[in-house]
Amino acid sequence: MTRGAAVSRATDHVDSGRLQSELAHLVGYRSESQNPIAGTCRRTIWPRPSCRA
């Protein structure tokens, strides 16, 4: 793929709204950093607590 073709493809991806849609989908996933129980589990070394809610 040439540089020009890659730039064109990327531009089309942004201009069509597909990039925004994909990012919104990915950002919508909850992660362990959003889990308050997991945060306390990482700080405790021993005894290992149950991290299940």
C-alpha positions as CSV (number, residue, x, y, z in Angstrom):
1,M,0.0,0.0,0.0
2,T,1.4,3.4,-0.9
3,R,1.6,6.3,1.5
4,G,-1.0,8.2,-0.4
5,A,-3.4,5.2,-0.3
6,A,-2.9,4.7,3.4
7,V,-3.6,8.4,4.1
8,S,-6.7,8.3,1.9
9,R,-7.9,5.2,3.7
10,A,-7.3,6.7,7.1
11,T,-9.0,10.0,6.1
12,D,-12.1,8.1,4.8
13,H,-12.2,6.1,8.1
14,V,-12.3,9.3,10.1
15,D,-14.6,11.3,7.8
16,S,-17.2,8.4,7.6
17,G,-17.5,8.3,11.4
18,R,-16.3,4.7,11.7
19,L,-13.4,5.7,13.9
20,Q,-15.6,7.6,16.3
21,S,-18.0,4.6,16.4
22,E,-15.2,2.1,17.1
23,L,-13.6,4.3,19.8
24,A,-17.0,4.7,21.5
25,H,-17.4,0.9,21.5
26,L,-14.0,0.3,23.0
27,V,-14.3,3.0,25.6
28,G,-17.6,1.5,26.7
29,Y,-15.9,-1.7,28.1
30,R,-15.6,-1.7,31.8
31,S,-12.1,-2.5,33.1
32,E,-10.6,-3.7,36.4
33,S,-9.5,-0.1,37.1
34,Q,-13.1,0.8,37.4
35,N,-13.8,-1.9,39.9
36,P,-13.5,-0.6,43.5
37,I,-13.2,-4.1,44.9
38,A,-10.3,-5.0,42.6
39,G,-8.5,-1.8,43.8
40,T,-8.6,-3.0,47.4
41,C,-7.4,-6.4,46.4
42,R,-4.3,-5.1,44.7
43,R,-3.3,-3.1,47.8
44,T,-3.6,-6.1,50.1
45,I,-0.7,-8.5,49.9
46,W,-1.5,-11.2,52.6
47,P,-3.9,-12.8,53.2
48,R,-5.1,-12.7,49.7
49,P,-8.7,-11.5,49.7
50,S,-11.4,-12.7,47.5
51,C,-11.8,-10.2,44.7
52,R,-15.2,-11.4,43.6
53,A,-18.1,-9.2,44.4
